[in-house]
Amino acid sequence: MRQAFTGPEPHPEFNAVTHPAHYTSHPSGIECIDIVKHMNFCIGNAFKYLWRAGLKGNAIEDYEKTIRYIQIEIERLKEAA
């Protein structure tokens, strides 16, 4: 299982609502929302669950959610074609 990042402190304005640690502790200093806000809902959620896998709760569940959102996006694209 992936270990929680133990590097630099999370985002300086960390709080559980606006800057939760499982989305702000990446060593790059980039916050997950800064990337996913440029994606559609399903792709953004898939990316979010990959980002936080193992940092909040069950990593397997996060990977399963990632797969589910990718499947939904594939179906959406097939229906639109």
Contacts in CASP RR format, 6 or more apart in sequence:
PFRMAT RR
TARGET T0000
AUTHOR 0000-0000-0000
METHOD contacts of the structure
MODEL  1
MRQAFTGPEPHPEFNAVTHPAHYTSHPSGIECIDIVKHMNFCIGNAFKYL
WRAGLKGNAIEDYEKTIRYIQIEIERLKEAA
1 54 0 8 1.000
1 59 0 8 1.000
2 53 0 8 1.000
2 54 0 8 1.000
2 55 0 8 1.000
2 59 0 8 1.000
4 25 0 8 1.000
4 54 0 8 1.000
4 55 0 8 1.000
5 25 0 8 1.000
5 26 0 8 1.000
5 27 0 8 1.000
5 55 0 8 1.000
7 25 0 8 1.000
7 27 0 8 1.000
8 27 0 8 1.000
8 29 0 8 1.000
10 19 0 8 1.000
10 21 0 8 1.000
10 24 0 8 1.000
10 25 0 8 1.000
11 19 0 8 1.000
11 24 0 8 1.000
11 29 0 8 1.000
11 31 0 8 1.000
13 19 0 8 1.000
14 20 0 8 1.000
14 21 0 8 1.000
14 24 0 8 1.000
19 31 0 8 1.000
20 56 0 8 1.000
21 55 0 8 1.000
22 52 0 8 1.000
22 55 0 8 1.000
22 56 0 8 1.000
23 31 0 8 1.000
23 32 0 8 1.000
23 33 0 8 1.000
23 48 0 8 1.000
23 51 0 8 1.000
23 52 0 8 1.000
24 31 0 8 1.000
24 32 0 8 1.000
25 55 0 8 1.000
26 32 0 8 1.000
26 51 0 8 1.000
32 47 0 8 1.000
32 48 0 8 1.000
32 51 0 8 1.000
32 52 0 8 1.000
35 47 0 8 1.000
36 44 0 8 1.000
36 45 0 8 1.000
36 47 0 8 1.000
36 48 0 8 1.000
39 47 0 8 1.000
40 73 0 8 1.000
42 69 0 8 1.000
42 70 0 8 1.000
42 72 0 8 1.000
42 73 0 8 1.000
42 76 0 8 1.000
43 69 0 8 1.000
43 70 0 8 1.000
43 73 0 8 1.000
44 69 0 8 1.000
45 65 0 8 1.000
45 69 0 8 1.000
46 65 0 8 1.000
46 66 0 8 1.000
46 69 0 8 1.000
46 70 0 8 1.000
46 73 0 8 1.000
49 62 0 8 1.000
49 63 0 8 1.000
49 65 0 8 1.000
49 66 0 8 1.000
49 69 0 8 1.000
50 62 0 8 1.000
50 63 0 8 1.000
50 66 0 8 1.000
52 62 0 8 1.000
53 59 0 8 1.000
53 62 0 8 1.000
53 63 0 8 1.000
53 66 0 8 1.000
54 62 0 8 1.000
56 62 0 8 1.000
END
